[in-house]
Amino acid sequence: GQNIDQPTEMTATEGAIVQINCTYQTSGFNGLFWYQQHAGEAPTFLSYNVLDGLEEKGRFSSFLSRSKGYSYLLLKELQMKDSASYLCAAMDSNYQLIWGAGTKLIIKP
Amino acid sequence: GAVVSQHPSRVICKSGTSVKIECRSLDFQATTMFWYRQFPKQSLMLMATSNEGSKATYEQGVEKDKFLINHASLTLSTLTVTSAHPEDSSFYICSARRRDYEQYFGPGTRLTVT
């Protein structure tokens, strides 16, 4: 079956670095997405990886290992506004997104 | 950019009535649109995939006679919740696919059924 696993909740300190892991199993693979979702709002796109390696975009970076079925989202210089849920989603061979349950990130001062 | 709008953003209706939610891709044509439902503190749940000009494909457990989807044009898909009940209260989000891997979300519609 198809499955996405990510931690339910993480806590980090303002100014620090946090890594949110995601493992996936899908029928075929057309890329791995990370979305940010603030409470009461729709998800917003953060990153897309289809090749192995690290993609850096400002304070956020995303890594993919296709052989391991593994990705992580790295957030640097954490700010209070980064408190949100982070959704990992893998695109299968039909270009359908398979969603993880999301990781709620709590930032403490 | 790629913008997707939803209307209304919030709606309160009485039990037994029907509610229509519109999803529009404003600056691109979307052959495929998706409808999701999200309950508090839970992840997105795909309800159905809507292809322009054809019948929607519903996920297992989603009642197609209750959640009517019409994808009449390349920029508009509608979801109608018929005979709404309090358990249908949720956050409904649409997304539109521009190219194979590009999917853009609307801002969501908060439905409350009293």
Interface residues (C-beta under 8 A of the other chain):
Chain A: N30 G31 Y35 G40 E41 A42 P43 T44 F45 Y48 V50 L87 M91 Y95 Q96 L97 W99 G100 A101 G102
Chain B: F34 Q42 S43 L44 L46 T49 F91 I93 R97 D100 Y101 Q103 Y104 F105 G106 P107 G108 R110
